[in-house]
Amino acid sequence: MTKASLTTPSSRLAAFRQVLDEHQIDAWWIPSSDPHCSEYLPDHWNAREWLSGFDGSVGTLVITQDSAGLWVDSRYWDQAERQLAGSGINLMKLPPGNLGAAMTWLAESLSPGQTVGLDPHVTPWSIARHLQEVLDDKGISIRAEKDLLDNVWCTRPALPCSRLYTHERRYLDETPADRLAFIRREMTAQQADFHLISSLDDIAWITQLRGSDVAYNPLFLSHLLIDQQQATLFTRLDRVDEEQHDFLRQNGIHVTDYGEWLSGVMSLSSGKRALMDPNKVSLATRQAVPENIHVVEGYQPSSLLKGQKSGQDIRHIRAVMQQDGVALCQAFSWLEEQLQHGKTVTEWDVDQALVSARSAYDDFVSRSFGTMCGFNANGAQPHYQPSETSHALIEGNGLLLVDSGAHYQGGTTDITRMIAIGQPTAEQRRDVTLVLKGVIALTRAKFPRGLPSPFLDPLARAPLWAEGRNYGHGTGHGVGYFLNVHEGPQSIAWYTLPTPATAMQPGMVTSIEPGHYRPGEWGARLENLVATHVYESDSGESFLEFETLTLCPIDTRCLSLDLLDDSEISWLNRYHSEVWERLSSSVNGKARDWLLERTVAINTR
């Protein structure tokens, strides 16, 4: 079999098994990751997609000589089943919170004395360590030496090298030097001489530089090494212009080539202490640390501070939410006008209308993720995305789920709305209403400062749980400030391990997005972003509460209003009143008429 003939997942799998046999390796572990432990990957590291044909954002592929499995959570079950058909790879449905399922399967599938291979450059240190613990119990060894995919992946894309640009100063109230000073204080508290950072969003936040090496993420490939006197940025030298060199130099950051990262780690001064987050550095980075360096394991200080936006950040985000809300009014009013006039509209058309409306703003940069726009059955796939060549017509009766977002220099947005198409059924409206009840319940919550974020999850799920319903994804994730749309440390998901790092703190921006899905029929999800603020209780204890940031009407045609109590209707009326007040002066014509109609108050009983 020639490399040129590797055009299908099954042929690629056969060729890769031959490579494993030549290297005397019995199984291979392929995570959805890169040397920066990223969620979204440059094409160069999309090995799992190339081998399996599954192009969802998350999944773990495990290959043995006689079997192969792809582990994905419930967001991707329908998609993976379709895309894996005929590949020889089994869909393995990953239960919530059971991240070790693939490891257990591998340990049970191999015999003592056999060997598992993996690429240490793209495997997070924490994952490799956990895998080693599971396999050690069965007498199975790990070989973590190099990437064997180069032996078969002859069309592998090159590493990206996008143009760098600076996050505009008018949106910032700190300098990179300020942020490095904070990190160094935390390093001192942990008695660390060095801090090794590979996570791209942290590096972009610290340096205040942006790029486009990763689709929908304003990031650039880099590593950062910080000591108590200086910092060294490892990135492609030819992408950093003289002005950026000067800016970094003024803030105490030296630039060297991206390819020098591991040798730089190997040359750390002996007898020192290095702070590393096992979840955010690769196994290769850990292997490169000299034996006489003491490794301090801990959550990255920058990730904690980055998650807590300043008051100025929040003000800019509020302004961005207004312009994003205006763009949504324009796109959704356009959609309804087209449908009213009997025009043909597809899911892809809606995506393009959203991009067009948002890109009219000068500080618009890009979408913050691929738009999820699914009509009826497509909406039942939580991460379904239409494309120019694969999409559905929006016609007849039902529900349109639209989950979209954008990056602006002043902030990042992420919103989900349900749109009534024709006449939704009573059952469809009931599902959307239960989801809205969950949004309202969590939005109105007041809770102690420092509460681990997973503990908030039942508040949003309770209306669905009361009727024996549930959803497989998390309820909320952090959102970056002109950074990743998925950001820690908070995660509102019951199956997330509650740790001190997951504690809710003032300034965090978090999504609230419960849902309910009926495979093959329809899906329901609503999503707002909220900011966390201090609420002083009568007891004098420090509590937190949420401020809703997202500004866009909730389509009441999708609701069964009799399922809402008076307090919930009052919440909805107050929200729509604020949406009208904040947006109406910036929309005109049919978009303004649409906004007025969609924000009319509902009579309480």
C-alpha positions in Angstrom: 0.0 0.0 0.0 1.5 3.3 -1.1 1.2 6.5 1.0 -0.6 8.2 -1.9 -3.4 5.6 -1.7 -4.3 6.4 1.9 -7.5 8.2 1.1 -9.9 6.5 3.6 -9.8 6.0 7.3 -9.7 2.2 6.9 -6.7 2.4 4.6 -4.9 4.8 6.9 -5.6 2.6 9.9 -4.2 -0.4 8.1 -1.0 1.5 7.1 -0.5 2.8 10.6 -0.9 -0.7 12.1 1.9 -1.8 9.8 4.1 1.0 11.2 3.2 -0.1 14.8 4.1 -3.7 13.9 7.5 -2.6 12.5 8.2 -0.7 15.7 7.0 -3.6 17.9 4.2 -1.5 19.4 0.9 -3.2 20.3 -1.3 -0.2 20.6 -1.3 3.6 20.0 -2.9 6.4 22.1 -4.1 9.5 20.2 -5.6 12.4 22.2 -7.2 15.5 20.8 -4.4 17.7 21.8 -1.2 19.4 20.7 2.1 20.5 22.5 0.0 23.3 24.1 -2.7 21.0 25.5 -5.3 22.9 23.4 -8.9 22.1 22.9 -8.9 23.4 19.3 -6.0 22.3 17.2 -4.0 23.5 14.1 -4.5 21.0 11.3 -0.9 19.8 11.7 -1.9 18.1 15.0 -5.3 16.8 13.9 -4.1 13.2 13.8 -7.3 11.8 15.4 -9.4 13.4 12.6 -7.0 12.3 9.8 -7.0 8.7 11.0 -10.7 8.3 11.9 -12.6 10.8 9.8 -14.3 12.2 12.9 -14.0 16.0 12.9 -15.6 16.9 16.2 -13.5 19.0 18.5 -13.0 16.4 21.2 -12.3 12.6 21.2 -9.7 10.0 22.1 -8.7 7.4 19.5 -7.1 4.1 20.6 -5.7 1.7 18.1 -4.6 -1.9 18.7 -3.7 -4.5 16.0 -7.1 -6.0 16.0 -9.4 -3.2 17.2 -9.9 0.5 17.5 -12.2 2.8 19.4 -13.0 6.4 19.5 -14.3 7.8 22.8 -16.6 10.8 22.6 -19.1 12.4 24.9 -22.9 12.7 24.1 -22.5 15.9 22.1 -20.9 13.9 19.3 -22.6 10.5 19.4 -24.7 11.0 16.4 -22.0 12.7 14.4 -19.4 10.1 15.3 -21.7 7.2 14.4 -22.1 8.6 10.9 -18.5 9.6 10.3 -17.0 6.3 11.6 -19.2 4.2 9.4 -17.0 1.8 7.4 -13.8 3.0 9.1 -13.2 -0.1 11.2 -13.3 2.2 14.3 -15.9 1.6 17.0 -17.9 4.4 18.5 -17.3 4.3 22.3 -19.9 6.4 24.1 -18.1 8.2 26.9 -20.3 8.7 30.1 -20.1 12.1 31.8 -17.1 12.4 34.0 -15.6 9.0 33.1 -12.5 10.3 31.4 -10.6 7.1 32.2 -12.9 4.8 30.1 -10.5 4.6 27.2 -7.6 3.8 29.5 -9.6 1.0 31.2 -10.5 -0.5 27.8 -6.9 -0.4 26.7 -5.7 -2.1 29.9 -8.3 -4.8 29.4 -7.6 -5.3 25.7 -3.8 -5.9 26.1 -1.8 -8.6 27.9 1.0 -8.2 30.4 4.3 -7.5 28.6 2.7 -5.6 25.7 3.4 -2.0 24.8 1.4 1.2 24.2 2.9 4.0 22.2 2.1 7.6 22.2 3.5 10.9 21.0 4.8 12.7 24.1 4.7 16.1 22.4 0.9 16.1 22.1 -0.1 14.1 25.2 -0.7 16.2 28.4 1.6 15.2 31.2 -1.4 14.5 33.5 -3.0 12.2 31.0 0.2 10.3 30.4 0.7 9.9 34.1 -2.8 8.6 34.6 -2.5 6.2 31.7 0.8 4.9 33.1 -0.9 4.2 36.5 -3.7 2.3 34.8 -1.4 0.2 32.6 1.2 -0.5 35.3 -1.4 -2.5 37.2 -1.6 -4.9 34.2 2.2 -5.0 33.5 1.8 -3.0 30.3 4.5 -0.6 29.4 4.4 2.8 27.6 6.8 4.0 24.9 6.6 7.8 24.6 9.4 8.6 22.2 8.2 10.2 19.0 5.3 10.7 16.6 5.0 7.7 14.3 2.3 9.3 12.2 4.9 11.0 10.0 5.6 7.5 8.6 2.1 7.4 6.9 0.8 11.0 6.9 2.5 12.2 3.8 0.1 15.1 3.3 0.4 16.4 6.8 -0.1 20.2 6.9 2.8 22.4 7.9 2.8 24.3 11.2 0.8 27.6 10.9 2.6 31.0 11.2 0.0 33.7 11.2 0.7 37.4 11.5 1.0 38.7 15.0 -0.9 41.8 16.2 -1.4 43.6 19.5 -4.5 43.6 21.6 -5.4 47.3 21.3 -4.2 49.3 24.3 -7.5 51.1 24.7 -9.1 47.8 25.8 -6.5 47.1 28.4 -5.7 48.5 31.9 -2.5 46.5 32.5 0.8 45.9 30.7 2.6 42.5 30.2 5.0 43.7 32.8 2.1 44.1 35.3 1.0 40.6 34.6 4.5 39.1 34.9 4.8 40.8 38.2 1.7 39.1 39.5 2.9 35.7 38.2 6.3 36.3 39.9 4.6 37.0 43.2 2.8 33.7 43.0 6.0 32.0 42.0 7.7 33.4 45.1 4.8 32.2 47.2 5.4 28.7 45.9 9.2 29.0 46.1 9.5 28.5 42.3 12.5 29.9 40.4 11.0 29.1 37.0 7.5 28.8 35.5 6.9 26.9 32.3 3.8 27.8 30.3 2.6 26.2 27.1 -1.1 27.1 27.0 -1.6 29.5 24.2 -4.4 31.6 25.7 -2.3 32.2 28.8 0.6 33.3 26.7 -1.6 35.6 24.6 -3.0 37.1 27.7 0.4 37.7 29.3 2.1 39.1 26.2 -1.1 40.9 24.9 -0.3 39.6 21.4 -2.7 37.8 19.2 -2.6 35.7 16.1 -4.7 33.3 14.0 -2.8 30.0 14.1 -5.9 28.2 15.4 -9.3 28.5 13.7 -11.7 30.7 15.7 -9.0 31.3 18.4 -6.9 34.6 18.3 -3.8 32.7 19.3 -0.3 31.9 18.1 2.0 28.9 18.6 4.4 29.7 21.5 5.8 28.7 24.8 6.8 31.0 27.7 9.5 30.5 30.2 9.5 32.9 33.2 12.1 33.4 35.9 12.4 36.0 38.5 14.3 38.4 36.3 13.1 37.9 32.7 10.7 36.0 30.5 11.5 34.2 27.2 8.9 33.8 24.5 9.4 30.9 22.2 7.7 31.5 18.8 8.6 31.8 15.1 11.1 34.6 14.9 10.0 35.6 11.4 6.5 36.5 12.6 7.6 39.1 15.2 8.2 42.5 13.7 10.5 45.2 15.1 7.7 47.1 16.8 6.6 43.9 18.6 10.1 43.1 19.6 10.4 46.5 21.1 7.1 46.2 22.9 8.1 42.8 24.4 11.6 44.0 25.3 10.1 47.0 27.1 8.0 44.6 29.2 10.9 42.3 30.0 10.3 39.6 27.4 13.0 38.2 25.2 12.0 36.3 22.0 13.7 33.1 20.7 12.7 30.5 18.2 9.7 28.2 18.8 11.8 25.1 18.0 14.2 25.8 20.9 11.6 25.2 23.6 12.7 21.7 24.7 16.4 22.6 24.6 15.6 25.7 26.7 13.8 23.5 29.3 16.8 21.1 29.3 19.2 23.9 30.1 17.4 25.1 33.2 19.9 25.9 36.0 20.5 22.9 38.3 19.1 22.8 41.8 16.2 25.2 41.1 12.4 24.8 41.4 10.1 24.9 38.4 6.3 25.5 38.6 4.3 23.5 36.1 0.6 22.7 35.7 0.3 18.9 34.7 -2.8 19.6 32.8 -1.3 22.4 30.7 2.1 21.1 29.6 3.0 18.1 27.5 4.7 14.9 28.6 7.6 15.9 26.3 8.0 19.2 28.3 8.1 17.3 31.6 10.6 14.8 30.2 12.9 17.6 29.2 13.1 19.0 32.7 16.5 18.0 34.1 16.5 15.5 37.0 18.1 17.9 39.4 15.2 20.4 39.0 12.4 20.1 41.6 9.0 20.3 39.9 6.3 22.2 41.8 2.9 21.1 40.5 0.2 23.7 40.7 -2.5 25.5 38.8 -1.2 28.3 36.6 -1.4 31.7 38.3 -2.1 33.4 35.0 -5.1 31.1 34.4 -6.7 32.2 37.7 -6.1 35.9 37.1 -7.1 35.7 33.4 -10.4 34.2 34.5 -11.2 37.2 36.7 -11.9 40.2 34.5 -11.2 43.7 35.7 -14.0 46.3 36.1 -12.7 47.9 32.9 -12.8 44.6 31.1 -16.4 44.1 32.1 -17.3 47.6 30.8 -15.8 46.8 27.4 -17.6 43.4 27.4 -21.0 45.2 28.1 -20.3 47.5 25.1 -19.5 44.5 22.9 -22.7 42.7 24.0 -24.7 45.7 22.8 -23.1 45.7 19.3 -23.4 41.9 19.1 -27.0 42.1 20.1 -27.7 44.6 17.4 -26.0 42.3 14.9 -28.2 39.4 16.1 -31.4 41.6 15.7 -30.4 42.3 12.1 -29.7 38.7 11.2 -32.7 37.2 12.9 -35.1 39.9 11.5 -33.6 39.2 8.1 -34.3 35.4 8.6 -37.9 36.0 9.5 -38.5 38.4 6.6 -37.1 35.9 4.1 -39.4 33.1 5.5 -42.4 35.4 5.5 -41.9 36.1 1.8 -41.5 32.4 1.0 -37.8 32.7 0.2 -35.5 29.7 0.4 -33.3 29.9 3.5 -30.8 27.3 4.7 -28.9 26.8 7.9 -25.8 28.0 6.1 -27.5 31.2 5.1 -28.2 32.0 8.7 -24.6 31.5 9.6 -23.5 33.8 6.8 -26.1 36.5 7.8 -24.7 36.4 11.3 -21.1 36.8 10.1 -22.1 39.7 7.8 -23.9 41.6 10.5 -21.1 41.2 13.1 -18.3 42.0 10.7 -19.7 45.5 10.1 -18.1 46.5 13.4 -14.5 47.8 13.2 -13.3 45.8 16.1 -14.8 42.5 14.9 -12.0 39.9 14.4 -13.7 36.6 13.6 -16.3 34.1 14.7 -15.4 32.6 18.2 -16.4 29.1 17.0 -18.1 27.4 14.1 -21.8 28.4 14.2 -24.1 25.7 15.4 -27.3 26.2 13.4 -29.6 23.2 13.4 -33.2 23.0 12.3 -35.3 20.3 14.0 -33.4 17.0 13.9 -30.1 18.7 13.3 -30.6 20.8 16.4 -30.8 17.5 18.4 -27.0 17.1 17.7 -25.5 19.5 20.3 -22.5 20.4 18.2 -24.0 20.1 14.7 -22.5 22.7 12.3 -23.8 23.4 8.8 -21.3 24.0 5.9 -21.6 25.5 2.5 -22.0 22.1 1.0 -23.9 20.3 3.8 -26.9 22.0 5.3 -30.7 21.7 5.6 -33.5 23.9 4.4 -35.4 25.8 7.0 -39.0 25.2 6.1 -42.3 24.0 7.5 -42.8 23.9 11.3 -40.4 23.4 14.2 -37.4 24.8 16.1 -34.2 26.4 14.8 -31.3 26.2 17.3 -28.6 28.9 16.7 -25.5 28.9 18.8 -23.0 31.5 17.6 -20.4 33.9 18.8 -17.7 36.4 17.8 -14.4 37.8 18.8 -14.1 41.6 19.1 -11.1 43.5 20.4 -13.4 44.5 23.3 -14.5 40.9 24.2 -15.7 37.5 23.1 -19.4 36.5 22.7 -21.3 33.2 22.8 -25.1 33.0 22.6 -27.7 30.4 21.9 -31.3 31.2 20.9 -34.2 29.2 19.7 -36.2 30.5 16.8 -39.8 29.4 16.1 -40.3 28.3 12.5 -43.9 28.1 11.6 -45.8 26.6 14.5 -43.7 24.6 17.0 -45.6 21.8 18.7 -46.7 21.8 22.3 -44.0 19.3 23.2 -41.3 21.4 21.5 -42.4 24.5 23.4 -42.4 22.5 26.6 -38.8 21.5 26.1 -37.7 25.1 25.4 -39.6 26.3 28.5 -38.0 23.8 30.8 -34.6 24.9 29.5 -35.5 28.6 30.1 -36.6 27.7 33.6 -33.1 26.3 34.2 -31.5 29.5 32.8 -33.6 31.7 35.1 -32.9 29.5 38.1 -29.2 29.7 37.8 -29.1 33.3 36.7 -31.0 34.4 39.9 -28.8 32.3 42.2 -26.8 33.9 45.1 -24.1 31.8 46.5 -21.0 32.0 48.8 -17.8 33.4 47.3 -15.4 30.6 46.5 -18.1 28.0 46.0 -16.7 25.4 43.6 -18.4 26.0 40.3 -19.6 22.3 39.7 -21.9 22.7 42.7 -24.1 25.2 40.8 -25.0 22.8 38.1 -28.1 21.2 39.8 -29.8 24.7 39.9 -30.0 24.7 36.1 -30.9 21.0 35.7 -33.6 20.9 38.4 -36.6 21.8 36.1 -35.5 19.1 33.6 -34.6 16.6 36.3 -38.1 17.1 37.8 -39.5 15.5 34.6 -36.9 12.8 34.3 -34.9 14.6 31.6 -31.2 15.6 31.4 -28.5 16.6 29.0 -25.0 15.2 28.5 -22.9 18.4 28.3 -21.9 20.9 30.9 -24.1 23.9 31.9 -21.5 26.6 31.9 -17.9 27.4 30.9 -15.7 30.4 31.3 -15.3 32.8 28.4 -12.1 34.7 27.6 -11.7 38.4 27.1 -10.9 38.5 23.4 -9.5 35.0 24.0 -10.8 31.4 23.9 -14.5 31.0 24.0 -13.9 28.1 26.4 -11.8 29.2 29.3 -11.2 27.9 32.9 -10.9 27.6 35.7 -14.7 27.5 36.3 -16.8 24.8 34.9 -20.5 24.4 35.8 -20.8 20.7 35.3 -21.7 18.2 38.1 -19.1 15.7 36.8 -16.2 18.1 37.0 -13.9 17.5 40.0 -14.5 20.4 42.4 -11.1 21.8 43.4 -10.0 25.2 44.9 -9.1 26.3 41.3 -12.7 25.8 40.2 -14.1 28.3 42.8 -16.4 31.1 41.5 -14.8 34.5 41.9 -15.8 38.1 41.1 -15.1 39.2 37.5 -15.6 35.8 36.0 -17.6 35.6 32.7 -19.4 32.3 32.4 -22.0 30.8 30.1 -25.3 29.4 31.3 -26.6 27.0 28.7 -28.9 24.1 29.8 -30.4 22.0 27.0 -32.5 19.0 26.1 -32.2 16.9 23.0 -34.5 14.3 21.3 -32.3 12.5 18.7 -33.8 12.5 15.3 -36.5 15.1 16.3 -35.3 18.4 17.7 -33.0 20.0 20.3 -33.5 22.9 22.7 -30.8 25.1 24.3 -30.7 28.6 25.5 -27.5 30.4 26.5 -26.5 33.7 28.1 -23.2 34.9 29.3 -23.1 36.3 32.9 -20.6 38.2 34.9 -20.0 37.4 38.6 -20.2 40.2 41.1 -20.0 40.5 44.9 -23.3 40.5 46.7 -23.1 41.6 50.3 -25.7 39.6 52.3 -27.5 40.8 55.4 -25.3 38.5 57.5 -22.2 40.3 56.3 -20.8 37.2 54.6 -19.4 37.6 51.1 -21.8 36.2 48.5 -21.8 36.3 44.7 -24.5 36.9 42.1 -24.7 37.1 38.3 -25.2 39.9 35.9 -26.6 38.9 32.5 -24.4 40.3 29.8 -26.0 38.8 26.7 -28.5 41.1 25.0 -30.9 39.4 22.6 -34.6 38.6 22.9 -35.8 35.1 23.9 -38.4 34.0 21.3 -41.6 33.6 23.4 -43.3 31.8 20.4 -41.1 28.9 21.5 -42.5 28.9 25.0 -45.4 27.4 26.9 -46.0 30.4 29.2 -48.3 28.4 31.5 -45.2 26.5 32.7 -43.6 29.7 33.9 -44.6 31.1 37.4 -45.1 34.8 38.0 -41.5 35.3 39.2 -40.1 33.7 36.0 -42.4 35.8 33.8 -41.3 38.9 35.7 -37.6 37.9 35.1 -38.3 37.5 31.4 -40.1 40.9 31.2 -37.3 42.6 33.0 -34.7 41.0 30.7 -36.6 42.0 27.6 -37.1 45.5 28.9 -33.3 45.8 29.4 -32.7 44.4 25.9 -35.0 47.0 24.4 -33.5 49.8 26.4 -29.9 48.9 25.5 -30.4 48.0 21.8 -33.3 50.0 20.4 -31.4 53.2 19.8 -28.9 51.3 17.6 -31.3 49.4 15.3 -33.4 50.8 12.5 -36.1 49.8 10.1 -37.3 46.2 10.1 -34.7 45.1 12.7 -36.1 47.7 15.1 -39.7 46.5 14.4 -38.5 42.9 15.0 -36.8 43.9 18.3 -40.0 45.7 19.5 -42.2 42.7 18.7 -39.9 40.3 20.4 -39.5 42.3 23.6 -43.2 43.0 24.3 -44.0 42.3 28.0 -46.0 39.2 28.9 -48.9 39.7 31.3 -48.4 38.1 34.6 -51.3 36.1 36.1 
